[in-house]
Amino acid sequence: LYFVACISKEENELITLEVIHLFVEVLDRYFGNVCELDIIFNFHKAYYILDELLIGGNLQEPSKKEILRVCQQQEDFMEESKEDLFVRPRTTTR
């Protein structure tokens, strides 16, 4: 995987590398040995993980376990929403 990050002269490159490394570790745990195809076909999940990790370019949550827990909750919520759409019978009013 290749990542590109733009930072100013005042910012620390090592912190940026650590954030990228943390993102890759979380992706690896979430997808299980992440590869390019995981990100291509599940880009919305990768963006959700990145949104949990960073806000406004700043590290929001450094805990891998917490990020994975929140992402799993989101996944469960989405599955329940899909099931509700297909399980509920339509009611017609006349």
PDB file of N, CA, C and O in Angstrom:
ATOM      1  N   LEU A   1       0.832  -1.176   0.000  1.00  0.00           N
ATOM      2  CA  LEU A   1       0.000   0.000   0.000  1.00  0.00           C
ATOM      3  C   LEU A   1       0.878   1.242   0.000  1.00  0.00           C
ATOM      4  O   LEU A   1       1.933   1.263   0.635  1.00  0.00           O
ATOM      5  N   TYR A   2       0.448   2.267  -0.705  1.00  0.00           N
ATOM      6  CA  TYR A   2       1.161   3.534  -0.746  1.00  0.00           C
ATOM      7  C   TYR A   2       0.253   4.624  -0.195  1.00  0.00           C
ATOM      8  O   TYR A   2      -0.943   4.648  -0.484  1.00  0.00           O
ATOM      9  N   PHE A   3       0.814   5.513   0.588  1.00  0.00           N
ATOM     10  CA  PHE A   3       0.072   6.616   1.169  1.00  0.00           C
ATOM     11  C   PHE A   3       0.798   7.914   0.869  1.00  0.00           C
ATOM     12  O   PHE A   3       2.027   7.953   0.807  1.00  0.00           O
ATOM     13  N   VAL A   4       0.025   8.977   0.683  1.00  0.00           N
ATOM     14  CA  VAL A   4       0.573  10.304   0.447  1.00  0.00           C
ATOM     15  C   VAL A   4       0.025  11.221   1.532  1.00  0.00           C
ATOM     16  O   VAL A   4      -1.176  11.222   1.804  1.00  0.00           O
ATOM     17  N   ALA A   5       0.902  11.994   2.146  1.00  0.00           N
ATOM     18  CA  ALA A   5       0.487  12.949   3.167  1.00  0.00           C
ATOM     19  C   ALA A   5       1.158  14.283   2.886  1.00  0.00           C
ATOM     20  O   ALA A   5       2.356  14.339   2.609  1.00  0.00           O
ATOM     21  N   CYS A   6       0.389  15.343   2.959  1.00  0.00           N
ATOM     22  CA  CYS A   6       0.924  16.694   2.777  1.00  0.00           C
ATOM     23  C   CYS A   6       0.957  17.377   4.136  1.00  0.00           C
ATOM     24  O   CYS A   6      -0.058  17.467   4.826  1.00  0.00           O
ATOM     25  N   ILE A   7       2.126  17.852   4.507  1.00  0.00           N
ATOM     26  CA  ILE A   7       2.272  18.545   5.785  1.00  0.00           C
ATOM     27  C   ILE A   7       3.081  19.819   5.566  1.00  0.00           C
ATOM     28  O   ILE A   7       3.800  19.955   4.576  1.00  0.00           O
ATOM     29  N   SER A   8       2.950  20.736   6.499  1.00  0.00           N
ATOM     30  CA  SER A   8       3.711  21.986   6.403  1.00  0.00           C
ATOM     31  C   SER A   8       5.111  21.789   6.969  1.00  0.00           C
ATOM     32  O   SER A   8       5.420  20.753   7.557  1.00  0.00           O
ATOM     33  N   LYS A   9       5.951  22.803   6.781  1.00  0.00           N
ATOM     34  CA  LYS A   9       7.333  22.732   7.277  1.00  0.00           C
ATOM     35  C   LYS A   9       7.394  22.637   8.794  1.00  0.00           C
ATOM     36  O   LYS A   9       8.319  22.043   9.349  1.00  0.00           O
ATOM     37  N   GLU A  10       6.418  23.216   9.456  1.00  0.00           N
ATOM     38  CA  GLU A  10       6.428  23.243  10.915  1.00  0.00           C
ATOM     39  C   GLU A  10       6.033  21.907  11.548  1.00  0.00           C
ATOM     40  O   GLU A  10       6.324  21.668  12.720  1.00  0.00           O
ATOM     41  N   GLU A  11       5.378  21.046  10.787  1.00  0.00           N
ATOM     42  CA  GLU A  11       4.890  19.785  11.351  1.00  0.00           C
ATOM     43  C   GLU A  11       5.980  18.727  11.378  1.00  0.00           C
ATOM     44  O   GLU A  11       6.942  18.782  10.612  1.00  0.00           O
ATOM     45  N   ASN A  12       5.815  17.779  12.261  1.00  0.00           N
ATOM     46  CA  ASN A  12       6.787  16.718  12.470  1.00  0.00           C
ATOM     47  C   ASN A  12       6.489  15.544  11.529  1.00  0.00           C
ATOM     48  O   ASN A  12       5.403  14.965  11.576  1.00  0.00           O
ATOM     49  N   GLU A  13       7.455  15.200  10.682  1.00  0.00           N
ATOM     50  CA  GLU A  13       7.268  14.107   9.728  1.00  0.00           C
ATOM     51  C   GLU A  13       7.115  12.761  10.424  1.00  0.00           C
ATOM     52  O   GLU A  13       6.391  11.890   9.943  1.00  0.00           O
ATOM     53  N   LEU A  14       7.796  12.589  11.555  1.00  0.00           N
ATOM     54  CA  LEU A  14       7.724  11.316  12.269  1.00  0.00           C
ATOM     55  C   LEU A  14       6.332  11.064  12.840  1.00  0.00           C
ATOM     56  O   LEU A  14       5.864   9.925  12.863  1.00  0.00           O
ATOM     57  N   ILE A  15       5.679  12.112  13.295  1.00  0.00           N
ATOM     58  CA  ILE A  15       4.309  11.953  13.791  1.00  0.00           C
ATOM     59  C   ILE A  15       3.388  11.555  12.646  1.00  0.00           C
ATOM     60  O   ILE A  15       2.506  10.715  12.818  1.00  0.00           O
ATOM     61  N   THR A  16       3.591  12.156  11.480  1.00  0.00           N
ATOM     62  CA  THR A  16       2.794  11.800  10.312  1.00  0.00           C
ATOM     63  C   THR A  16       3.014  10.341   9.939  1.00  0.00           C
ATOM     64  O   THR A  16       2.057   9.633   9.624  1.00  0.00           O
ATOM     65  N   LEU A  17       4.251   9.888   9.970  1.00  0.00           N
ATOM     66  CA  LEU A  17       4.533   8.478   9.685  1.00  0.00           C
ATOM     67  C   LEU A  17       3.889   7.559  10.720  1.00  0.00           C
ATOM     68  O   LEU A  17       3.409   6.479  10.374  1.00  0.00           O
ATOM     69  N   GLU A  18       3.873   7.975  11.974  1.00  0.00           N
ATOM     70  CA  GLU A  18       3.230   7.176  13.025  1.00  0.00           C
ATOM     71  C   GLU A  18       1.722   7.085  12.811  1.00  0.00           C
ATOM     72  O   GLU A  18       1.127   6.031  13.035  1.00  0.00           O
ATOM     73  N   VAL A  19       1.101   8.181  12.378  1.00  0.00           N
ATOM     74  CA  VAL A  19      -0.337   8.170  12.106  1.00  0.00           C
ATOM     75  C   VAL A  19      -0.642   7.239  10.934  1.00  0.00           C
ATOM     76  O   VAL A  19      -1.614   6.484  10.981  1.00  0.00           O
ATOM     77  N   ILE A  20       0.174   7.285   9.891  1.00  0.00           N
ATOM     78  CA  ILE A  20      -0.005   6.376   8.755  1.00  0.00           C
ATOM     79  C   ILE A  20       0.167   4.932   9.211  1.00  0.00           C
ATOM     80  O   ILE A  20      -0.600   4.056   8.813  1.00  0.00           O
ATOM     81  N   HIS A  21       1.172   4.686  10.044  1.00  0.00           N
ATOM     82  CA  HIS A  21       1.412   3.338  10.557  1.00  0.00           C
ATOM     83  C   HIS A  21       0.224   2.852  11.396  1.00  0.00           C
ATOM     84  O   HIS A  21      -0.182   1.695  11.284  1.00  0.00           O
ATOM     85  N   LEU A  22      -0.325   3.722  12.226  1.00  0.00           N
ATOM     86  CA  LEU A  22      -1.498   3.376  13.022  1.00  0.00           C
ATOM     87  C   LEU A  22      -2.686   3.057  12.124  1.00  0.00           C
ATOM     88  O   LEU A  22      -3.412   2.096  12.380  1.00  0.00           O
ATOM     89  N   PHE A  23      -2.893   3.850  11.076  1.00  0.00           N
ATOM     90  CA  PHE A  23      -3.979   3.614  10.120  1.00  0.00           C
ATOM     91  C   PHE A  23      -3.823   2.246   9.463  1.00  0.00           C
ATOM     92  O   PHE A  23      -4.798   1.506   9.334  1.00  0.00           O
ATOM     93  N   VAL A  24      -2.613   1.906   9.050  1.00  0.00           N
ATOM     94  CA  VAL A  24      -2.365   0.610   8.415  1.00  0.00           C
ATOM     95  C   VAL A  24      -2.603  -0.529   9.408  1.00  0.00           C
ATOM     96  O   VAL A  24      -3.168  -1.560   9.042  1.00  0.00           O
ATOM     97  N   GLU A  25      -2.180  -0.352  10.650  1.00  0.00           N
ATOM     98  CA  GLU A  25      -2.404  -1.396  11.658  1.00  0.00           C
ATOM     99  C   GLU A  25      -3.895  -1.625  11.901  1.00  0.00           C
ATOM    100  O   GLU A  25      -4.336  -2.767  12.029  1.00  0.00           O
ATOM    101  N   VAL A  26      -4.668  -0.544  11.963  1.00  0.00           N
ATOM    102  CA  VAL A  26      -6.111  -0.682  12.167  1.00  0.00           C
ATOM    103  C   VAL A  26      -6.754  -1.332  10.944  1.00  0.00           C
ATOM    104  O   VAL A  26      -7.608  -2.207  11.087  1.00  0.00           O
ATOM    105  N   LEU A  27      -6.354  -0.912   9.746  1.00  0.00           N
ATOM    106  CA  LEU A  27      -6.874  -1.544   8.531  1.00  0.00           C
ATOM    107  C   LEU A  27      -6.543  -3.028   8.508  1.00  0.00           C
ATOM    108  O   LEU A  27      -7.376  -3.852   8.130  1.00  0.00           O
ATOM    109  N   ASP A  28      -5.332  -3.364   8.912  1.00  0.00           N
ATOM    110  CA  ASP A  28      -4.894  -4.754   8.916  1.00  0.00           C
ATOM    111  C   ASP A  28      -5.725  -5.589   9.886  1.00  0.00           C
ATOM    112  O   ASP A  28      -6.104  -6.716   9.568  1.00  0.00           O
ATOM    113  N   ARG A  29      -6.003  -5.055  11.042  1.00  0.00           N
ATOM    114  CA  ARG A  29      -6.840  -5.782  12.009  1.00  0.00           C
ATOM    115  C   ARG A  29      -8.284  -5.879  11.536  1.00  0.00           C
ATOM    116  O   ARG A  29      -8.935  -6.906  11.727  1.00  0.00           O
ATOM    117  N   TYR A  30      -8.781  -4.820  10.923  1.00  0.00           N
ATOM    118  CA  TYR A  30     -10.182  -4.800  10.492  1.00  0.00           C
ATOM    119  C   TYR A  30     -10.415  -5.761   9.328  1.00  0.00           C
ATOM    120  O   TYR A  30     -11.359  -6.550   9.348  1.00  0.00           O
ATOM    121  N   PHE A  31      -9.555  -5.691   8.318  1.00  0.00           N
ATOM    122  CA  PHE A  31      -9.728  -6.525   7.133  1.00  0.00           C
ATOM    123  C   PHE A  31      -8.995  -7.857   7.234  1.00  0.00           C
ATOM    124  O   PHE A  31      -9.329  -8.797   6.513  1.00  0.00           O
ATOM    125  N   GLY A  32      -8.016  -7.952   8.102  1.00  0.00           N
ATOM    126  CA  GLY A  32      -7.206  -9.166   8.188  1.00  0.00           C
ATOM    127  C   GLY A  32      -6.247  -9.226   7.012  1.00  0.00           C
ATOM    128  O   GLY A  32      -6.621  -9.674   5.928  1.00  0.00           O
ATOM    129  N   ASN A  33      -5.018  -8.779   7.215  1.00  0.00           N
ATOM    130  CA  ASN A  33      -4.006  -8.709   6.158  1.00  0.00           C
ATOM    131  C   ASN A  33      -4.507  -7.872   4.977  1.00  0.00           C
ATOM    132  O   ASN A  33      -4.751  -8.395   3.890  1.00  0.00           O
ATOM    133  N   VAL A  34      -4.653  -6.585   5.205  1.00  0.00           N
ATOM    134  CA  VAL A  34      -5.231  -5.669   4.224  1.00  0.00           C
ATOM    135  C   VAL A  34      -4.396  -5.607   2.950  1.00  0.00           C
ATOM    136  O   VAL A  34      -3.169  -5.689   2.986  1.00  0.00           O
ATOM    137  N   CYS A  35      -5.093  -5.458   1.822  1.00  0.00           N
ATOM    138  CA  CYS A  35      -4.426  -5.266   0.532  1.00  0.00           C
ATOM    139  C   CYS A  35      -5.185  -4.182  -0.235  1.00  0.00           C
ATOM    140  O   CYS A  35      -6.191  -3.659   0.244  1.00  0.00           O
ATOM    141  N   GLU A  36      -4.694  -3.857  -1.416  1.00  0.00           N
ATOM    142  CA  GLU A  36      -5.297  -2.793  -2.215  1.00  0.00           C
ATOM    143  C   GLU A  36      -6.754  -3.096  -2.541  1.00  0.00           C
ATOM    144  O   GLU A  36      -7.587  -2.190  -2.546  1.00  0.00           O
ATOM    145  N   LEU A  37      -7.070  -4.362  -2.813  1.00  0.00           N
ATOM    146  CA  LEU A  37      -8.439  -4.726  -3.180  1.00  0.00           C
ATOM    147  C   LEU A  37      -9.417  -4.496  -2.034  1.00  0.00           C
ATOM    148  O   LEU A  37     -10.570  -4.129  -2.262  1.00  0.00           O
ATOM    149  N   ASP A  38      -8.963  -4.711  -0.811  1.00  0.00           N
ATOM    150  CA  ASP A  38      -9.830  -4.434   0.341  1.00  0.00           C
ATOM    151  C   ASP A  38     -10.231  -2.971   0.362  1.00  0.00           C
ATOM    152  O   ASP A  38     -11.389  -2.640   0.620  1.00  0.00           O
ATOM    153  N   ILE A  39      -9.282  -2.105   0.094  1.00  0.00           N
ATOM    154  CA  ILE A  39      -9.571  -0.671   0.117  1.00  0.00           C
ATOM    155  C   ILE A  39     -10.400  -0.263  -1.097  1.00  0.00           C
ATOM    156  O   ILE A  39     -11.283   0.587  -0.979  1.00  0.00           O
ATOM    157  N   ILE A  40     -10.133  -0.848  -2.249  1.00  0.00           N
ATOM    158  CA  ILE A  40     -10.895  -0.503  -3.453  1.00  0.00           C
ATOM    159  C   ILE A  40     -12.362  -0.885  -3.302  1.00  0.00           C
ATOM    160  O   ILE A  40     -13.248  -0.079  -3.585  1.00  0.00           O
ATOM    161  N   PHE A  41     -12.622  -2.117  -2.854  1.00  0.00           N
ATOM    162  CA  PHE A  41     -14.001  -2.594  -2.773  1.00  0.00           C
ATOM    163  C   PHE A  41     -14.709  -2.194  -1.480  1.00  0.00           C
ATOM    164  O   PHE A  41     -15.932  -2.303  -1.389  1.00  0.00           O
ATOM    165  N   ASN A  42     -13.974  -1.742  -0.505  1.00  0.00           N
ATOM    166  CA  ASN A  42     -14.562  -1.307   0.766  1.00  0.00           C
ATOM    167  C   ASN A  42     -14.050   0.076   1.146  1.00  0.00           C
ATOM    168  O   ASN A  42     -13.727   0.328   2.306  1.00  0.00           O
ATOM    169  N   PHE A  43     -13.978   0.971   0.161  1.00  0.00           N
ATOM    170  CA  PHE A  43     -13.412   2.296   0.411  1.00  0.00           C
ATOM    171  C   PHE A  43     -14.201   3.054   1.464  1.00  0.00           C
ATOM    172  O   PHE A  43     -13.623   3.834   2.221  1.00  0.00           O
ATOM    173  N   HIS A  44     -15.525   2.839   1.529  1.00  0.00           N
ATOM    174  CA  HIS A  44     -16.335   3.532   2.531  1.00  0.00           C
ATOM    175  C   HIS A  44     -15.940   3.105   3.944  1.00  0.00           C
ATOM    176  O   HIS A  44     -15.975   3.921   4.866  1.00  0.00           O
ATOM    177  N   LYS A  45     -15.566   1.845   4.125  1.00  0.00           N
ATOM    178  CA  LYS A  45     -15.116   1.383   5.439  1.00  0.00           C
ATOM    179  C   LYS A  45     -13.743   1.968   5.771  1.00  0.00           C
ATOM    180  O   LYS A  45     -13.482   2.345   6.913  1.00  0.00           O
ATOM    181  N   ALA A  46     -12.870   2.040   4.769  1.00  0.00           N
ATOM    182  CA  ALA A  46     -11.542   2.622   4.990  1.00  0.00           C
ATOM    183  C   ALA A  46     -11.664   4.105   5.350  1.00  0.00           C
ATOM    184  O   ALA A  46     -10.941   4.593   6.219  1.00  0.00           O
ATOM    185  N   TYR A  47     -12.575   4.821   4.686  1.00  0.00           N
ATOM    186  CA  TYR A  47     -12.795   6.230   5.021  1.00  0.00           C
ATOM    187  C   TYR A  47     -13.386   6.372   6.418  1.00  0.00           C
ATOM    188  O   TYR A  47     -13.039   7.298   7.151  1.00  0.00           O
ATOM    189  N   TYR A  48     -14.279   5.454   6.787  1.00  0.00           N
ATOM    190  CA  TYR A  48     -14.867   5.528   8.124  1.00  0.00           C
ATOM    191  C   TYR A  48     -13.792   5.326   9.188  1.00  0.00           C
ATOM    192  O   TYR A  48     -13.779   6.020  10.204  1.00  0.00           O
ATOM    193  N   ILE A  49     -12.893   4.375   8.953  1.00  0.00           N
ATOM    194  CA  ILE A  49     -11.783   4.142   9.885  1.00  0.00           C
ATOM    195  C   ILE A  49     -10.903   5.384   9.969  1.00  0.00           C
ATOM    196  O   ILE A  49     -10.509   5.796  11.061  1.00  0.00           O
ATOM    197  N   LEU A  50     -10.594   5.981   8.821  1.00  0.00           N
ATOM    198  CA  LEU A  50      -9.773   7.193   8.804  1.00  0.00           C
ATOM    199  C   LEU A  50     -10.470   8.340   9.532  1.00  0.00           C
ATOM    200  O   LEU A  50      -9.822   9.120  10.230  1.00  0.00           O
ATOM    201  N   ASP A  51     -11.794   8.443   9.367  1.00  0.00           N
ATOM    202  CA  ASP A  51     -12.548   9.485  10.072  1.00  0.00           C
ATOM    203  C   ASP A  51     -12.546   9.268  11.582  1.00  0.00           C
ATOM    204  O   ASP A  51     -12.556  10.233  12.345  1.00  0.00           O
ATOM    205  N   GLU A  52     -12.533   8.017  12.015  1.00  0.00           N
ATOM    206  CA  GLU A  52     -12.446   7.741  13.449  1.00  0.00           C
ATOM    207  C   GLU A  52     -11.055   8.068  13.985  1.00  0.00           C
ATOM    208  O   GLU A  52     -10.898   8.432  15.151  1.00  0.00           O
ATOM    209  N   LEU A  53     -10.057   7.933  13.130  1.00  0.00           N
ATOM    210  CA  LEU A  53      -8.667   8.155  13.521  1.00  0.00           C
ATOM    211  C   LEU A  53      -8.302   9.640  13.536  1.00  0.00           C
ATOM    212  O   LEU A  53      -7.651  10.111  14.468  1.00  0.00           O
ATOM    213  N   LEU A  54      -8.717  10.370  12.514  1.00  0.00           N
ATOM    214  CA  LEU A  54      -8.338  11.778  12.343  1.00  0.00           C
ATOM    215  C   LEU A  54      -9.561  12.674  12.222  1.00  0.00           C
ATOM    216  O   LEU A  54     -10.581  12.284  11.654  1.00  0.00           O
ATOM    217  N   ILE A  55      -9.445  13.870  12.759  1.00  0.00           N
ATOM    218  CA  ILE A  55     -10.441  14.923  12.528  1.00  0.00           C
ATOM    219  C   ILE A  55      -9.671  16.208  12.280  1.00  0.00           C
ATOM    220  O   ILE A  55      -8.859  16.625  13.106  1.00  0.00           O
ATOM    221  N   GLY A  56      -9.926  16.828  11.148  1.00  0.00           N
ATOM    222  CA  GLY A  56      -9.257  18.084  10.820  1.00  0.00           C
ATOM    223  C   GLY A  56      -7.749  17.964  10.764  1.00  0.00           C
ATOM    224  O   GLY A  56      -7.036  18.925  11.054  1.00  0.00           O
ATOM    225  N   GLY A  57      -7.254  16.789  10.391  1.00  0.00           N
ATOM    226  CA  GLY A  57      -5.818  16.580  10.294  1.00  0.00           C
ATOM    227  C   GLY A  57      -5.134  16.281  11.614  1.00  0.00           C
ATOM    228  O   GLY A  57      -3.915  16.111  11.652  1.00  0.00           O
ATOM    229  N   ASN A  58      -5.889  16.214  12.688  1.00  0.00           N
ATOM    230  CA  ASN A  58      -5.328  15.920  14.008  1.00  0.00           C
ATOM    231  C   ASN A  58      -5.772  14.544  14.472  1.00  0.00           C
ATOM    232  O   ASN A  58      -6.886  14.103  14.189  1.00  0.00           O
ATOM    233  N   LEU A  59      -4.891  13.882  15.181  1.00  0.00           N
ATOM    234  CA  LEU A  59      -5.197  12.563  15.711  1.00  0.00           C
ATOM    235  C   LEU A  59      -6.314  12.676  16.737  1.00  0.00           C
ATOM    236  O   LEU A  59      -6.189  13.394  17.729  1.00  0.00           O
ATOM    237  N   GLN A  60      -7.408  11.963  16.489  1.00  0.00           N
ATOM    238  CA  GLN A  60      -8.548  12.013  17.395  1.00  0.00           C
ATOM    239  C   GLN A  60      -8.512  10.864  18.390  1.00  0.00           C
ATOM    240  O   GLN A  60      -8.704  11.071  19.588  1.00  0.00           O
ATOM    241  N   GLU A  61      -8.268   9.650  17.898  1.00  0.00           N
ATOM    242  CA  GLU A  61      -8.310   8.465  18.752  1.00  0.00           C
ATOM    243  C   GLU A  61      -7.077   7.605  18.509  1.00  0.00           C
ATOM    244  O   GLU A  61      -6.950   7.007  17.441  1.00  0.00           O
ATOM    245  N   PRO A  62      -6.167   7.530  19.473  1.00  0.00           N
ATOM    246  CA  PRO A  62      -4.952   6.731  19.285  1.00  0.00           C
ATOM    247  C   PRO A  62      -5.123   5.247  19.605  1.00  0.00           C
ATOM    248  O   PRO A  62      -4.225   4.453  19.322  1.00  0.00           O
ATOM    249  N   SER A  63      -6.259   4.858  20.190  1.00  0.00           N
ATOM    250  CA  SER A  63      -6.467   3.474  20.603  1.00  0.00           C
ATOM    251  C   SER A  63      -7.004   2.630  19.447  1.00  0.00           C
ATOM    252  O   SER A  63      -8.089   2.895  18.930  1.00  0.00           O
ATOM    253  N   LYS A  64      -6.240   1.615  19.046  1.00  0.00           N
ATOM    254  CA  LYS A  64      -6.684   0.726  17.972  1.00  0.00           C
ATOM    255  C   LYS A  64      -7.940  -0.030  18.371  1.00  0.00           C
ATOM    256  O   LYS A  64      -8.849  -0.211  17.561  1.00  0.00           O
ATOM    257  N   LYS A  65      -7.987  -0.472  19.622  1.00  0.00           N
ATOM    258  CA  LYS A  65      -9.153  -1.229  20.100  1.00  0.00           C
ATOM    259  C   LYS A  65     -10.420  -0.385  20.044  1.00  0.00           C
ATOM    260  O   LYS A  65     -11.478  -0.877  19.651  1.00  0.00           O
ATOM    261  N   GLU A  66     -10.320   0.871  20.431  1.00  0.00           N
ATOM    262  CA  GLU A  66     -11.487   1.748  20.430  1.00  0.00           C
ATOM    263  C   GLU A  66     -11.956   2.031  19.004  1.00  0.00           C
ATOM    264  O   GLU A  66     -13.158   2.041  18.737  1.00  0.00           O
ATOM    265  N   ILE A  67     -11.029   2.257  18.102  1.00  0.00           N
ATOM    266  CA  ILE A  67     -11.388   2.497  16.701  1.00  0.00           C
ATOM    267  C   ILE A  67     -12.087   1.274  16.129  1.00  0.00           C
ATOM    268  O   ILE A  67     -13.114   1.403  15.462  1.00  0.00           O
ATOM    269  N   LEU A  68     -11.544   0.090  16.382  1.00  0.00           N
ATOM    270  CA  LEU A  68     -12.151  -1.142  15.879  1.00  0.00           C
ATOM    271  C   LEU A  68     -13.518  -1.386  16.517  1.00  0.00           C
ATOM    272  O   LEU A  68     -14.434  -1.867  15.850  1.00  0.00           O
ATOM    273  N   ARG A  69     -13.665  -1.058  17.800  1.00  0.00           N
ATOM    274  CA  ARG A  69     -14.951  -1.246  18.478  1.00  0.00           C
ATOM    275  C   ARG A  69     -16.028  -0.357  17.852  1.00  0.00           C
ATOM    276  O   ARG A  69     -17.139  -0.815  17.586  1.00  0.00           O
ATOM    277  N   VAL A  70     -15.698   0.903  17.621  1.00  0.00           N
ATOM    278  CA  VAL A  70     -16.651   1.836  17.026  1.00  0.00           C
ATOM    279  C   VAL A  70     -16.983   1.425  15.592  1.00  0.00           C
ATOM    280  O   VAL A  70     -18.138   1.512  15.175  1.00  0.00           O
ATOM    281  N   CYS A  71     -15.988   0.985  14.844  1.00  0.00           N
ATOM    282  CA  CYS A  71     -16.225   0.550  13.465  1.00  0.00           C
ATOM    283  C   CYS A  71     -17.100  -0.699  13.425  1.00  0.00           C
ATOM    284  O   CYS A  71     -17.939  -0.837  12.535  1.00  0.00           O
ATOM    285  N   GLN A  72     -16.914  -1.605  14.378  1.00  0.00           N
ATOM    286  CA  GLN A  72     -17.751  -2.804  14.444  1.00  0.00           C
ATOM    287  C   GLN A  72     -19.188  -2.438  14.805  1.00  0.00           C
ATOM    288  O   GLN A  72     -20.130  -3.032  14.280  1.00  0.00           O
ATOM    289  N   GLN A  73     -19.361  -1.467  15.693  1.00  0.00           N
ATOM    290  CA  GLN A  73     -20.705  -0.992  16.016  1.00  0.00           C
ATOM    291  C   GLN A  73     -21.379  -0.406  14.783  1.00  0.00           C
ATOM    292  O   GLN A  73     -22.561  -0.652  14.541  1.00  0.00           O
ATOM    293  N   GLN A  74     -20.635   0.364  14.008  1.00  0.00           N
ATOM    294  CA  GLN A  74     -21.170   0.942  12.777  1.00  0.00           C
ATOM    295  C   GLN A  74     -21.550  -0.157  11.796  1.00  0.00           C
ATOM    296  O   GLN A  74     -22.599  -0.084  11.156  1.00  0.00           O
ATOM    297  N   GLU A  75     -20.707  -1.173  11.673  1.00  0.00           N
ATOM    298  CA  GLU A  75     -20.979  -2.308  10.785  1.00  0.00           C
ATOM    299  C   GLU A  75     -22.257  -3.031  11.220  1.00  0.00           C
ATOM    300  O   GLU A  75     -23.095  -3.366  10.382  1.00  0.00           O
ATOM    301  N   ASP A  76     -22.407  -3.272  12.522  1.00  0.00           N
ATOM    302  CA  ASP A  76     -23.604  -3.934  13.046  1.00  0.00           C
ATOM    303  C   ASP A  76     -24.851  -3.097  12.789  1.00  0.00           C
ATOM    304  O   ASP A  76     -25.897  -3.629  12.414  1.00  0.00           O
ATOM    305  N   PHE A  77     -24.739  -1.790  12.991  1.00  0.00           N
ATOM    306  CA  PHE A  77     -25.863  -0.897  12.745  1.00  0.00           C
ATOM    307  C   PHE A  77     -26.281  -0.929  11.277  1.00  0.00           C
ATOM    308  O   PHE A  77     -27.472  -0.963  10.969  1.00  0.00           O
ATOM    309  N   MET A  78     -25.314  -0.919  10.383  1.00  0.00           N
ATOM    310  CA  MET A  78     -25.618  -0.960   8.949  1.00  0.00           C
ATOM    311  C   MET A  78     -26.297  -2.276   8.574  1.00  0.00           C
ATOM    312  O   MET A  78     -27.233  -2.280   7.774  1.00  0.00           O
ATOM    313  N   GLU A  79     -25.837  -3.391   9.141  1.00  0.00           N
ATOM    314  CA  GLU A  79     -26.451  -4.690   8.861  1.00  0.00           C
ATOM    315  C   GLU A  79     -27.889  -4.729   9.363  1.00  0.00           C
ATOM    316  O   GLU A  79     -28.772  -5.235   8.670  1.00  0.00           O
ATOM    317  N   GLU A  80     -28.135  -4.197  10.567  1.00  0.00           N
ATOM    318  CA  GLU A  80     -29.493  -4.151  11.104  1.00  0.00           C
ATOM    319  C   GLU A  80     -30.390  -3.287  10.231  1.00  0.00           C
ATOM    320  O   GLU A  80     -31.550  -3.629  10.003  1.00  0.00           O
ATOM    321  N   SER A  81     -29.865  -2.173   9.744  1.00  0.00           N
ATOM    322  CA  SER A  81     -30.646  -1.284   8.886  1.00  0.00           C
ATOM    323  C   SER A  81     -31.016  -1.972   7.583  1.00  0.00           C
ATOM    324  O   SER A  81     -32.139  -1.830   7.101  1.00  0.00           O
ATOM    325  N   LYS A  82     -30.071  -2.722   7.007  1.00  0.00           N
ATOM    326  CA  LYS A  82     -30.356  -3.450   5.771  1.00  0.00           C
ATOM    327  C   LYS A  82     -31.409  -4.517   6.003  1.00  0.00           C
ATOM    328  O   LYS A  82     -32.306  -4.697   5.179  1.00  0.00           O
ATOM    329  N   GLU A  83     -31.304  -5.232   7.130  1.00  0.00           N
ATOM    330  CA  GLU A  83     -32.284  -6.270   7.440  1.00  0.00           C
ATOM    331  C   GLU A  83     -33.667  -5.670   7.635  1.00  0.00           C
ATOM    332  O   GLU A  83     -34.657  -6.244   7.181  1.00  0.00           O
ATOM    333  N   ASP A  84     -33.751  -4.529   8.299  1.00  0.00           N
ATOM    334  CA  ASP A  84     -35.041  -3.879   8.526  1.00  0.00           C
ATOM    335  C   ASP A  84     -35.686  -3.461   7.213  1.00  0.00           C
ATOM    336  O   ASP A  84     -36.910  -3.510   7.085  1.00  0.00           O
ATOM    337  N   LEU A  85     -34.896  -3.056   6.253  1.00  0.00           N
ATOM    338  CA  LEU A  85     -35.450  -2.652   4.960  1.00  0.00           C
ATOM    339  C   LEU A  85     -36.080  -3.826   4.232  1.00  0.00           C
ATOM    340  O   LEU A  85     -37.099  -3.663   3.560  1.00  0.00           O
ATOM    341  N   PHE A  86     -35.489  -5.007   4.356  1.00  0.00           N
ATOM    342  CA  PHE A  86     -35.968  -6.163   3.619  1.00  0.00           C
ATOM    343  C   PHE A  86     -36.977  -7.001   4.398  1.00  0.00           C
ATOM    344  O   PHE A  86     -37.727  -7.762   3.788  1.00  0.00           O
ATOM    345  N   VAL A  87     -37.019  -6.889   5.709  1.00  0.00           N
ATOM    346  CA  VAL A  87     -37.885  -7.735   6.524  1.00  0.00           C
ATOM    347  C   VAL A  87     -39.247  -7.105   6.748  1.00  0.00           C
ATOM    348  O   VAL A  87     -40.253  -7.815   6.754  1.00  0.00           O
ATOM    349  N   ARG A  88     -39.311  -5.827   6.928  1.00  0.00           N
ATOM    350  CA  ARG A  88     -40.577  -5.160   7.233  1.00  0.00           C
ATOM    351  C   ARG A  88     -41.539  -5.255   6.052  1.00  0.00           C
ATOM    352  O   ARG A  88     -41.193  -4.890   4.928  1.00  0.00           O
ATOM    353  N   PRO A  89     -42.741  -5.744   6.312  1.00  0.00           N
ATOM    354  CA  PRO A  89     -43.729  -5.768   5.220  1.00  0.00           C
ATOM    355  C   PRO A  89     -44.269  -4.360   4.978  1.00  0.00           C
ATOM    356  O   PRO A  89     -44.368  -3.541   5.891  1.00  0.00           O
ATOM    357  N   ARG A  90     -44.602  -4.120   3.756  1.00  0.00           N
ATOM    358  CA  ARG A  90     -45.158  -2.811   3.410  1.00  0.00           C
ATOM    359  C   ARG A  90     -46.629  -2.771   3.807  1.00  0.00           C
ATOM    360  O   ARG A  90     -47.360  -3.748   3.647  1.00  0.00           O
ATOM    361  N   THR A  91     -47.028  -1.662   4.308  1.00  0.00           N
ATOM    362  CA  THR A  91     -48.442  -1.464   4.613  1.00  0.00           C
ATOM    363  C   THR A  91     -48.974  -0.438   3.634  1.00  0.00           C
ATOM    364  O   THR A  91     -48.360   0.603   3.398  1.00  0.00           O
ATOM    365  N   THR A  92     -50.108  -0.749   3.080  1.00  0.00           N
ATOM    366  CA  THR A  92     -50.704   0.179   2.119  1.00  0.00           C
ATOM    367  C   THR A  92     -51.927   0.808   2.746  1.00  0.00           C
ATOM    368  O   THR A  92     -52.678   0.159   3.474  1.00  0.00           O
ATOM    369  N   THR A  93     -52.109   2.044   2.463  1.00  0.00           N
ATOM    370  CA  THR A  93     -53.286   2.764   2.953  1.00  0.00           C
ATOM    371  C   THR A  93     -54.148   3.113   1.767  1.00  0.00           C
ATOM    372  O   THR A  93     -53.666   3.505   0.705  1.00  0.00           O
ATOM    373  N   ARG A  94     -55.425   2.959   1.980  1.00  0.00           N
ATOM    374  CA  ARG A  94     -56.355   3.284   0.889  1.00  0.00           C
ATOM    375  C   ARG A  94     -57.287   4.368   1.292  1.00  0.00           C
ATOM    376  O   ARG A  94     -58.140   4.774   0.502  1.00  0.00           O
TER     377      ARG A  94
END
